[in-house]
Amino acid sequence: MEVEVHVYPFGAVVGSDDLALALTLCAVSPTIGGVLVRGEKGTAKSTTVRAHAALLPPVTVVDECRFSCDPDAPDPSCPDGPHPADTASHVRPVRLVELPVGAAEDRVTGALHLGKALADRTAEYEPGLLALAHRGVLYLDEVNLLHDHLVDLLLDAAAMGRSTVERDGVSVEHASRFVLVGTMNPEEGELRPQLLDRFGLAVDVTAPRDPHMRAEIVRRRMAFDADPAGFTARWADRDAEWSRRVASARELVPQVALSDDALVSIAEVCAAFDVDGMRADLVTARTAIAHAAWHDRLEVTREDIAAAARLALPHRRRRNPFDAPTSSDDLLDELLGGDDPDPGPDDDPGGGESAPDDSAAETSSGSGDRSSTSLASATDPFRARVFSVDRVGRGAAGRRSRAVTTIGRTVGSRRGDTGPVHLPATIRASAFTDRGLQVRRKIIEGRETNLVLLCVDASGSMAARNRMVQVKTAVLSLLLDAYRRRDTVGLVTFRGTGATVALPPTNSVDVAAARLRELPAGGRTPLAEGLIEAATTLRRHSLRDPRRRALLVVVTDGRATAGPDAVQRSLDAADVIAAQGISSVVVDSETGRFRMGLAARLAERLGAEYVPVGEVDADALTGIVRERAA
């Protein structure tokens, strides 16, 4: 059986027409702003991006120019220029520049060439990845794991087409126009909405479910492994035709007309989709023009607008971090008269797979029989108080606890082989010795990310007096705070006779919120079992990620009722956690006039900060403080 799929070199098979189309349109018009590819593991995201770069038309560059200037239109501000009209040039393949997850800012933008500064006493700029990517493809694998300021820097360069460096006594500006492609697995954490909006297009990909399609993918991959040269030759004509069409469409883009009626239609679609700001309108217009050029049209049609809107708008409809990107095909068809958009760059009908349903990943935590339990819903989250880990850590850069990290203020220098160079300290150390260059690295103090492990009481006492609604709202607010601070989160729940790891430590706060929504309340309170399970989870995580410090947040009223000596066993478990030096917070869910104060006693044994559930709300706490002061 012949199955139609999109095939690229190196065995990459694209099961999503939207992905093939999005990459193609960004190749035609890089001003679109790049593509964000979201998909589960094993869906050939990285392979597809690399194969796509290999198909791009080659570029002509000036000889000896580190910034890949076009001899027909050299950059007037090129640091290696000026380039005369008759300068020598050569043709080379398009570069695919990959950004490592741990790359520092100076590696991205470029910096002072330290060796020449010390040896020759000359201030020479050493180009970074943005210079290497000019007229090529800049690939951000696991873009959701990069630090926000670095993603912002890259997106700024992609939007402006230029990079400006002002650091270490160097002032340089150069062209930096590239096709930006980011890939991510949503299970490892989402991008913040403001960063999502900066990507021009976004595509969700998933493995096909059709068995014939899956078999064809395996068949072609094995054929490539057996004979790479033969497999590539088999598809060479089709690849060459694709490259030719891209080059032709690029030349056609400036000639494509966007009529006033088409522009108003784009504005109507964006307004109807209720997107924020004006970036959506601009990106949709640029994408529609590129789509028209790809199809050799000189005027934008409704078909072009529909295809552009399906790629440019869904990820911009998010309103808070727990909203999934959504589309409204019926609304789009109504607004544009029901025109069917182009299915892909090869004009092949069908063969694509639908975008994954995010809710499919949000499975139940399996917390037991719900026939004797209640299921409460949280209200809208509020701005939560900031809780942090004691002492100074050395974890990855983030926004919660104090740490020696890579982002922040410089507080000193040290010897070492890794980390940003402390230029003044290096010069001082090298100037008064005959042992050669003595490199000193910066000691930077900033904030780190942490593991926030929520240990939530879901027993029957929590269902009384609407407590579970208040508790879920507080926990949801803490999850939202963890999302904004780029933390890893985990969820342990306890009720009945035992405890359950509802969600192992993960970067996906969305999944944690889904688990919380499904959490029922009922049964006895096995507090000791909950604390023991939390301690076990933290111990396992510390073995996998020893640098990431943990913050344990226990949400309970402290009324241990399950098993013999329930209260004492709970206090003993608290002593074990305290002995391990784990920073903790106890959120007391007990309400009403008469309180037993058991949660406060638990906090004392844990050495934890004690917080009534009503004071998790930062704004409410401010009001309480003002009342007491008055």
C-alpha positions as CSV (number, residue, x, y, z in Angstrom):
1,M,0.0,0.0,0.0
2,E,1.4,3.4,-1.0
3,V,1.2,6.0,1.8
4,E,1.8,9.7,1.0
5,V,4.1,11.5,3.5
6,H,6.5,14.4,3.4
7,V,10.0,13.1,3.2
8,Y,13.2,15.0,3.8
9,P,16.9,13.9,3.7
10,F,18.5,11.9,6.5
11,G,15.3,9.8,7.0
12,A,13.1,12.5,8.5
13,V,9.4,11.9,7.8
14,V,7.0,14.7,8.6
15,G,3.6,13.5,9.6
16,S,2.2,17.0,9.9
17,D,1.3,19.0,6.9
18,D,1.2,22.1,9.1
19,L,4.8,21.6,10.1
20,A,6.0,21.3,6.5
21,L,4.0,24.3,5.5
22,A,5.2,26.5,8.4
23,L,8.9,25.7,7.8
24,T,8.4,26.4,4.1
25,L,6.8,29.8,4.6
26,C,9.5,30.9,7.1
27,A,12.1,29.8,4.5
28,V,10.3,32.0,1.9
29,S,10.0,35.0,4.3
30,P,12.1,34.9,7.4
31,T,10.5,38.2,8.6
32,I,7.5,36.0,9.7
33,G,9.5,35.4,12.9
34,G,10.2,31.7,13.0
35,V,8.4,28.5,13.9
36,L,7.8,27.0,17.3
37,V,7.3,23.2,17.1
38,R,5.5,21.6,20.0
39,G,5.3,17.8,20.2
40,E,5.7,14.7,22.2
41,K,9.0,12.8,22.3
42,G,10.0,10.7,19.3
43,T,8.1,12.7,16.6
44,A,11.3,13.7,14.6
45,K,11.1,17.3,15.5
46,S,14.9,17.8,15.6
47,T,15.5,15.6,12.6
48,T,12.9,17.5,10.5
49,V,14.5,20.9,11.3
50,R,17.9,19.7,10.4
51,A,16.6,18.1,7.1
52,H,14.7,21.3,6.3
53,A,17.9,23.4,6.6
54,A,19.7,21.0,4.2
55,L,17.1,21.7,1.6
56,L,17.4,25.5,1.6
57,P,19.0,27.1,-1.5
58,P,22.7,27.8,-1.1
59,V,23.9,31.3,-0.4
60,T,26.7,33.4,-2.0
61,V,28.9,35.1,0.6
62,V,31.9,37.5,0.6
63,D,35.2,35.7,1.0
64,E,36.8,36.1,4.5
65,C,33.6,37.8,5.9
66,R,32.7,36.3,9.3
67,F,29.2,37.7,9.0
68,S,28.2,36.1,5.7
69,C,27.6,39.3,3.8
70,D,25.9,39.0,0.4
71,P,28.3,40.4,-2.3
72,D,25.3,41.9,-4.1
73,A,24.0,43.7,-1.0
74,P,26.7,43.8,1.7
75,D,25.8,45.1,5.1
76,P,27.1,48.7,5.4
77,S,27.8,48.3,9.1
78,C,29.6,44.9,8.7
79,P,32.5,44.8,11.2
80,D,34.6,43.0,8.4
81,G,33.6,45.7,5.8
82,P,33.3,47.7,3.8
83,H,33.1,45.3,1.0
84,P,33.8,46.8,-2.5
85,A,31.5,45.9,-5.4
86,D,34.1,43.6,-7.1
87,T,34.9,41.7,-3.9
88,A,35.6,38.0,-4.2
89,S,32.8,35.6,-3.1
90,H,31.9,31.9,-3.0
91,V,28.8,29.8,-2.7
92,R,28.2,27.6,0.3
93,P,25.3,25.6,1.8
94,V,23.0,27.3,4.3
95,R,24.3,27.0,7.9
96,L,22.3,25.3,10.6
97,V,23.4,26.9,13.9
98,E,22.3,25.1,17.0
99,L,22.1,26.9,20.4
100,P,23.2,24.7,23.3
101,V,20.8,24.8,26.3
102,G,23.7,26.0,28.6
103,A,25.0,28.7,26.2
104,A,25.9,32.1,27.9
105,E,24.9,35.4,26.5
106,D,28.4,36.3,25.3
107,R,28.4,33.1,23.3
108,V,25.2,34.1,21.6
109,T,25.9,37.8,20.9
110,G,29.7,37.6,20.7
111,A,32.2,39.5,22.9
112,L,35.8,40.8,23.1
113,H,38.4,38.3,21.8
114,L,40.2,37.7,25.1
115,G,43.3,36.1,23.7
116,K,44.1,39.0,21.3
117,A,43.2,41.6,24.0
118,L,45.9,40.2,26.3
119,A,48.5,39.0,23.7
120,D,48.3,41.9,21.2
121,R,46.5,44.5,23.4
122,T,43.9,45.0,20.7
123,A,40.2,45.2,21.2
124,E,38.8,42.8,18.5
125,Y,35.2,41.5,18.4
126,E,34.7,37.7,18.3
127,P,31.4,36.9,16.6
128,G,28.8,34.9,18.3
129,L,26.1,32.5,17.2
130,L,23.9,35.3,15.9
131,A,26.6,36.2,13.4
132,L,27.1,32.6,12.4
133,A,23.3,32.2,11.8
134,H,23.0,35.2,9.5
135,R,21.3,34.1,6.2
136,G,20.8,30.6,7.7
137,V,18.8,28.7,10.3
138,L,19.1,29.2,14.1
139,Y,17.8,26.1,15.9
140,L,16.7,26.2,19.5
141,D,16.2,22.7,20.7
142,E,14.3,22.4,24.0
143,V,13.6,26.2,23.8
144,N,11.3,25.9,26.8
145,L,14.4,25.0,29.0
146,L,16.3,28.1,28.0
147,H,16.4,31.1,30.3
148,D,13.8,33.7,29.4
149,H,16.2,36.5,28.9
150,L,18.2,34.5,26.4
151,V,15.0,33.6,24.5
152,D,14.0,37.3,24.5
153,L,17.4,38.2,23.1
154,L,17.1,35.7,20.2
155,L,13.6,36.7,19.4
156,D,14.6,40.4,19.3
157,A,17.4,39.6,16.9
158,A,15.0,37.6,14.7
159,A,12.4,40.4,14.6
160,M,14.9,43.2,14.0
161,G,17.2,41.4,11.7
162,R,20.2,42.9,13.5
163,S,22.3,42.3,16.6
164,T,23.9,45.1,18.7
165,V,26.7,44.4,21.2
166,E,27.8,46.9,23.8
167,R,30.1,45.1,26.3
168,D,33.7,44.8,27.4
169,G,34.7,48.0,25.6
170,V,33.3,46.6,22.3
171,S,30.6,48.4,20.3
172,V,29.4,46.4,17.3
173,E,26.3,46.1,15.1
174,H,25.8,43.6,12.4
175,A,23.1,42.0,10.3
176,S,21.5,38.9,11.7
177,R,18.6,37.6,9.5
178,F,17.8,34.0,9.9
179,V,15.0,31.4,10.0
180,L,14.3,30.8,13.7
181,V,13.0,27.4,14.7
182,G,12.4,26.3,18.2
183,T,11.3,22.8,19.3
184,M,10.0,21.7,22.7
185,N,8.2,18.8,24.4
186,P,5.3,20.3,26.4
187,E,5.7,17.5,29.0
188,E,9.0,19.2,30.0
189,G,7.3,22.6,30.7
190,E,5.6,25.3,28.7
191,L,6.9,28.6,27.4
192,R,5.5,31.7,29.1
193,P,2.7,33.3,27.0
194,Q,4.7,36.5,26.3
195,L,7.5,34.3,24.7
196,L,4.9,32.2,22.8
197,D,3.6,35.4,21.3
198,R,7.1,36.3,20.0
199,F,7.2,33.2,17.7
200,G,5.6,34.0,14.4
201,L,4.1,30.5,13.8
202,A,3.4,27.6,16.1
203,V,2.7,24.0,15.2
204,D,1.7,21.0,17.3
205,V,3.0,17.6,16.0
206,T,2.2,14.1,17.1
207,A,3.0,10.6,15.9
208,P,0.4,9.3,13.4
209,R,-2.0,6.7,14.7
210,D,-2.7,5.2,11.3
211,P,-0.9,1.8,11.2
212,H,-0.1,2.0,7.5
213,M,1.5,5.5,7.9
214,R,3.5,4.3,10.9
215,A,4.7,1.3,8.9
216,E,5.7,3.5,6.0
217,I,7.7,5.7,8.3
218,V,9.6,2.7,9.7
219,R,10.1,1.3,6.2
220,R,11.7,4.5,4.9
221,R,13.8,5.0,7.9
222,M,15.2,1.5,7.6
223,A,15.8,2.1,3.9
224,F,17.8,5.1,4.7
225,D,19.9,3.3,7.4
226,A,20.6,0.5,4.9
227,D,21.7,2.8,2.0
228,P,21.8,6.5,2.9
229,A,23.2,7.6,-0.5
230,G,20.7,5.6,-2.4
231,F,17.8,6.8,-0.3
232,T,18.8,10.4,-0.7
233,A,19.3,10.0,-4.5
234,R,15.7,8.5,-4.7
235,W,14.3,11.8,-3.4
236,A,16.9,14.2,-5.0
237,D,14.6,15.4,-7.8
238,R,11.8,16.3,-5.3
239,D,14.2,18.0,-2.9
240,A,15.7,20.0,-5.8
241,E,12.2,21.1,-6.9
242,W,11.4,22.2,-3.4
243,S,14.6,24.3,-3.2
244,R,13.9,25.9,-6.6
245,R,10.3,26.8,-5.5
246,V,11.6,28.4,-2.3
247,A,14.1,30.5,-4.2
248,S,11.4,31.5,-6.7
249,A,8.9,32.4,-4.0
250,R,11.5,34.6,-2.2
251,E,11.9,36.7,-5.3
252,L,8.2,37.0,-5.7
253,V,7.4,38.1,-2.2
254,P,8.1,41.9,-2.8
255,Q,5.7,41.8,-5.8
256,V,2.7,40.2,-3.9
257,A,-0.1,42.7,-3.3
258,L,-2.0,42.8,0.0
259,S,-5.3,44.7,-0.8
260,D,-7.2,46.8,1.7
261,D,-10.0,44.2,1.7
262,A,-7.5,41.4,2.5
263,L,-6.0,43.5,5.3
264,V,-9.4,44.2,6.8
265,S,-10.1,40.5,6.7
266,I,-6.9,39.8,8.6
267,A,-7.8,42.4,11.2
268,E,-11.3,40.9,11.5
269,V,-9.9,37.4,12.1
270,C,-7.4,38.6,14.7
271,A,-10.1,40.6,16.5
272,A,-12.5,37.7,16.4
273,F,-9.9,35.4,17.9
274,D,-9.4,37.9,20.7
275,V,-5.6,37.9,20.5
276,D,-3.6,40.4,22.5
277,G,-1.7,43.3,20.8
278,M,-1.0,43.8,17.1
279,R,1.8,41.3,16.5
280,A,-0.8,38.7,15.4
281,D,-2.0,41.0,12.6
282,L,1.5,41.6,11.3
283,V,2.5,38.0,11.4
284,T,-0.7,36.8,9.7
285,A,-0.2,39.4,7.0
286,R,3.4,38.4,6.3
287,T,2.5,34.7,6.4
288,A,-0.4,35.3,3.9
289,I,2.0,37.1,1.5
290,A,4.5,34.3,1.8
291,H,1.8,31.7,1.2
292,A,0.7,33.6,-1.9
293,A,4.2,33.7,-3.2
294,W,4.7,30.0,-2.6
295,H,1.7,29.4,-4.9
296,D,2.9,31.8,-7.5
297,R,0.1,34.3,-6.8
298,L,0.6,38.1,-7.1
299,E,-2.3,38.9,-4.7
300,V,-3.3,37.6,-1.3
301,T,-6.5,35.6,-1.3
302,R,-8.8,34.3,1.4
303,E,-7.1,30.9,1.0
304,D,-3.8,32.5,1.9
305,I,-5.3,34.3,4.9
306,A,-7.0,31.1,6.2
307,A,-3.7,29.1,5.9
308,A,-1.8,31.9,7.7
309,A,-4.3,32.3,10.5
310,R,-4.3,28.6,11.3
311,L,-0.5,28.8,11.9
312,A,-0.2,32.3,13.5
313,L,-3.2,32.6,15.8
314,P,-3.9,29.5,18.0
315,H,-0.9,29.9,20.3
316,R,-1.7,33.6,20.8
317,R,-5.1,32.9,22.3
318,R,-3.7,31.9,25.7
319,R,-4.9,34.0,28.6
320,N,-3.0,32.4,31.5
321,P,-0.4,29.7,31.8
322,F,-3.0,26.9,32.3
323,D,-4.9,27.7,29.1
324,A,-4.1,25.4,26.2
325,P,-3.4,26.9,22.8
326,T,-6.7,26.5,20.9
327,S,-8.1,27.1,17.4
328,S,-11.6,27.7,16.1
329,D,-11.8,26.3,12.7
330,D,-15.6,26.9,12.5
331,L,-15.0,30.6,13.4
332,L,-12.3,30.9,10.8
333,D,-14.4,29.3,8.2
334,E,-17.3,31.6,9.0
335,L,-15.2,34.7,8.9
336,L,-13.5,33.7,5.6
337,G,-16.3,32.1,3.8
338,G,-15.3,28.5,4.4
339,D,-12.3,28.4,2.0
340,D,-10.2,25.3,2.6
341,P,-6.6,26.3,3.3
342,D,-3.6,24.7,1.5
343,P,-2.8,21.4,3.2
344,G,0.9,21.6,2.7
345,P,3.9,22.7,0.7
346,D,3.5,19.9,-1.8
347,D,-0.2,20.4,-2.4
348,D,-1.0,16.8,-1.2
349,P,-4.5,16.4,0.1
350,G,-4.6,14.5,3.4
351,G,-1.8,12.6,4.9
352,G,-1.4,15.0,7.8
353,E,-2.2,14.3,11.4
354,S,-4.3,16.5,13.7
355,A,-2.7,18.5,16.4
356,P,-2.4,16.7,19.7
357,D,-5.1,17.2,22.3
358,D,-3.3,18.6,25.3
359,S,-6.0,17.2,27.6
360,A,-5.0,13.7,26.5
361,A,-1.8,14.1,28.5
362,E,-3.7,15.2,31.5
363,T,-4.7,11.8,32.8
364,S,-6.3,11.0,36.1
365,S,-4.0,10.5,39.1
366,G,-5.8,7.3,39.9
367,S,-6.5,8.4,43.5
368,G,-9.1,5.8,44.2
369,D,-12.8,5.1,44.2
370,R,-14.7,8.4,44.0
371,S,-18.1,7.1,45.0
372,S,-17.6,8.2,48.6
373,T,-15.6,11.3,47.9
374,S,-16.3,14.9,46.7
375,L,-14.7,16.8,43.9
376,A,-14.3,20.5,44.5
377,S,-13.2,23.1,41.9
378,A,-10.7,25.9,42.5
379,T,-11.6,29.5,41.9
380,D,-9.4,31.9,40.0
381,P,-5.8,31.9,41.2
382,F,-4.4,34.9,43.1
383,R,-0.9,36.4,43.5
384,A,0.8,34.0,45.9
385,R,3.4,34.9,48.6
386,V,7.0,34.1,47.6
387,F,8.5,31.2,49.6
388,S,12.1,30.4,49.1
389,V,14.8,27.9,50.2
390,D,17.1,28.8,53.0
391,R,20.8,29.6,52.5
392,V,22.6,30.2,49.1
393,G,22.4,27.5,46.5
394,R,24.2,26.7,43.3
395,G,21.4,25.6,41.0
396,A,20.3,26.6,37.5
397,A,19.4,30.3,37.0
398,G,15.8,31.0,37.9
399,R,13.7,33.4,40.0
400,R,13.1,31.9,43.5
401,S,16.0,31.3,45.9
402,R,19.3,33.0,46.3
403,A,22.2,31.2,44.5
404,V,25.5,31.5,42.9
405,T,24.5,31.1,39.3
406,T,25.0,32.5,35.7
407,I,22.4,35.4,35.8
408,G,22.6,38.2,38.3
409,R,25.2,40.6,39.7
410,T,29.0,39.9,39.8
411,V,30.2,39.6,43.4
412,G,33.8,38.4,42.9
413,S,36.1,36.2,40.8
414,R,37.5,32.7,40.9
415,R,39.8,30.3,39.1
416,G,38.1,27.7,36.8
417,D,37.6,26.4,33.3
418,T,33.9,27.2,32.9
419,G,31.7,30.3,33.3
420,P,31.9,33.9,32.0
421,V,35.3,35.5,32.1
422,H,35.9,38.3,34.7
423,L,38.0,40.6,32.4
424,P,39.3,43.1,35.0
425,A,40.3,40.3,37.4
426,T,41.9,38.3,34.5
427,I,44.0,41.3,33.4
428,R,45.1,42.0,37.0
429,A,46.1,38.4,37.6
430,S,48.0,38.2,34.3
431,A,49.8,41.5,34.5
432,F,52.0,40.7,37.5
433,T,53.1,37.2,36.7
434,D,55.4,35.4,34.3
435,R,53.1,32.3,34.2
436,G,51.1,33.5,31.2
437,L,47.4,34.1,31.0
438,Q,45.6,33.7,34.3
439,V,41.9,33.5,33.5
440,R,39.5,34.4,36.2
441,R,35.8,33.6,36.1
442,K,32.9,35.7,37.4
443,I,31.2,34.8,40.6
444,I,27.6,35.8,40.0
445,E,24.9,35.9,42.6
446,G,21.3,35.8,41.5
447,R,18.3,33.5,41.8
448,E,17.9,29.8,41.1
449,T,15.1,27.5,40.2
450,N,13.9,24.9,42.8
451,L,11.8,21.8,43.1
452,V,8.5,22.8,44.7
453,L,6.9,19.6,46.0
454,L,3.3,20.1,47.1
455,C,2.1,17.5,49.7
456,V,-1.6,18.0,49.8
457,D,-4.1,16.6,52.3
458,A,-7.2,15.3,50.5
459,S,-8.9,13.6,53.4
460,G,-12.5,14.0,54.5
461,S,-11.8,16.8,56.9
462,M,-10.7,18.9,53.9
463,A,-14.1,18.5,52.3
464,A,-15.8,20.1,55.3
465,R,-16.8,23.8,55.3
466,N,-15.7,24.3,51.7
467,R,-12.1,23.9,52.7
468,M,-11.1,22.0,49.5
469,V,-12.1,24.9,47.3
470,Q,-9.9,27.2,49.3
471,V,-7.0,24.7,49.4
472,K,-7.2,24.0,45.6
473,T,-7.2,27.7,44.9
474,A,-4.2,28.3,47.1
475,V,-2.3,25.3,45.6
476,L,-3.2,26.5,42.0
477,S,-1.9,29.9,42.9
478,L,1.4,28.4,44.2
479,L,1.6,26.4,40.9
480,L,1.2,29.6,38.9
481,D,3.9,31.2,41.0
482,A,6.2,28.2,40.3
483,Y,5.5,28.5,36.6
484,R,6.5,32.2,36.6
485,R,9.7,31.4,38.5
486,R,10.6,28.5,36.1
487,D,10.5,25.9,38.9
488,T,10.1,22.1,38.7
489,V,7.0,21.0,40.5
490,G,5.7,17.7,42.0
491,L,2.5,16.7,43.7
492,V,2.0,14.2,46.5
493,T,-1.6,13.6,47.9
494,F,-2.7,11.6,50.8
495,R,-6.2,10.4,52.0
496,G,-7.8,7.2,53.1
497,T,-5.0,4.8,54.1
498,G,-2.0,5.9,52.1
499,A,-0.3,8.5,49.9
500,T,0.1,8.8,46.2
501,V,2.7,10.5,44.0
502,A,0.0,12.2,41.8
503,L,2.8,13.8,39.7
504,P,6.5,13.1,39.8
505,P,8.8,16.2,39.6
506,T,8.3,17.8,36.2
507,N,8.6,21.1,34.5
508,S,5.1,20.9,33.2
509,V,3.0,23.0,35.6
510,D,0.0,22.6,33.2
511,V,-0.1,18.8,34.0
512,A,0.2,19.6,37.7
513,A,-2.8,21.9,37.5
514,A,-4.7,19.1,35.7
515,R,-3.9,16.6,38.4
516,L,-5.0,19.1,41.0
517,R,-8.4,19.7,39.3
518,E,-9.0,15.9,39.4
519,L,-8.1,15.5,43.1
520,P,-11.1,14.3,45.1
521,A,-11.5,14.7,48.9
522,G,-12.6,12.0,51.4
523,G,-11.6,9.4,53.9
524,R,-9.2,9.5,56.8
525,T,-6.0,11.5,57.1
526,P,-2.8,9.4,56.7
527,L,-0.5,12.4,57.4
528,A,2.5,10.3,58.3
529,E,2.3,8.4,55.0
530,G,2.1,11.6,53.1
531,L,5.2,13.0,54.7
532,I,7.1,9.7,54.2
533,E,6.1,9.6,50.5
534,A,7.2,13.3,50.1
535,A,10.6,12.5,51.8
536,T,11.1,9.5,49.5
537,T,10.2,11.6,46.4
538,L,12.7,14.3,47.4
539,R,15.4,11.8,48.0
540,R,15.0,10.2,44.6
541,H,15.0,13.6,42.9
542,S,18.2,14.7,44.7
543,L,19.9,11.7,43.3
544,R,18.9,12.7,39.7
545,D,19.4,16.4,40.1
546,P,21.6,17.1,43.1
547,R,22.1,20.8,42.4
548,R,18.3,21.6,42.4
549,R,17.3,22.3,45.9
550,A,13.8,21.5,47.1
551,L,11.0,23.4,48.8
552,L,8.4,21.2,50.5
553,V,5.0,22.7,50.8
554,V,2.7,20.7,53.1
555,V,-1.0,21.7,52.9
556,T,-3.0,20.2,55.7
557,D,-5.0,20.8,58.9
558,G,-2.7,18.5,60.8
559,R,-5.4,16.2,62.0
560,A,-3.7,12.8,61.5
561,T,-6.4,10.0,61.9
562,A,-5.2,7.0,59.9
563,G,-3.7,4.1,61.8
564,P,-2.5,3.7,65.4
565,D,-0.5,6.5,66.9
566,A,-1.2,8.6,63.8
567,V,-0.2,11.9,65.4
568,Q,3.1,10.7,66.8
569,R,4.0,8.9,63.6
570,S,3.4,12.1,61.7
571,L,5.6,14.1,64.1
572,D,8.4,11.4,63.8
573,A,8.2,11.7,60.0
574,A,8.5,15.5,60.3
575,D,11.6,15.0,62.4
576,V,13.2,12.9,59.7
577,I,12.5,15.6,57.1
578,A,13.9,18.3,59.3
579,A,17.1,16.3,59.9
580,Q,17.7,16.2,56.2
581,G,17.8,19.9,56.1
582,I,14.8,20.3,53.7
583,S,13.3,23.8,53.6
584,S,9.6,23.5,54.3
585,V,6.4,25.5,54.5
586,V,3.2,24.3,56.2
587,V,0.0,25.8,54.9
588,D,-2.7,25.4,57.6
589,S,-6.1,24.7,56.1
590,E,-7.9,24.7,59.4
591,T,-10.6,27.3,59.6
592,G,-13.3,28.4,62.0
593,R,-13.4,29.9,65.4
594,F,-12.2,26.8,67.3
595,R,-8.9,25.4,66.1
596,M,-6.8,22.5,67.3
597,G,-3.5,24.0,66.1
598,L,-2.0,20.7,65.0
599,A,-0.6,22.2,61.7
600,A,1.4,24.7,63.7
601,R,2.8,21.9,65.8
602,L,3.8,20.1,62.7
603,A,5.5,23.2,61.3
604,E,7.5,23.5,64.5
605,R,8.8,19.9,64.2
606,L,9.6,20.4,60.5
607,G,11.4,23.7,61.2
608,A,9.1,25.1,58.6
609,E,7.5,28.4,58.0
610,Y,3.9,28.3,59.2
611,V,1.2,30.0,57.0
612,P,-2.6,30.0,57.4
613,V,-4.2,29.2,54.1
614,G,-5.8,32.7,53.9
615,E,-2.4,34.3,54.1
616,V,-1.0,32.5,51.0
617,D,-2.6,35.3,49.0
618,A,0.0,38.1,49.0
619,D,-2.5,40.8,48.6
620,A,-4.6,39.5,51.5
621,L,-1.5,39.3,53.7
622,T,-0.7,42.9,52.9
623,G,-4.2,43.9,54.1
624,I,-3.9,41.8,57.3
625,V,-0.5,43.5,58.1
626,R,-2.0,47.0,57.5
627,E,-5.0,46.1,59.8
628,R,-2.7,45.0,62.6
629,A,-0.5,48.1,62.2
630,A,-3.5,50.3,62.5
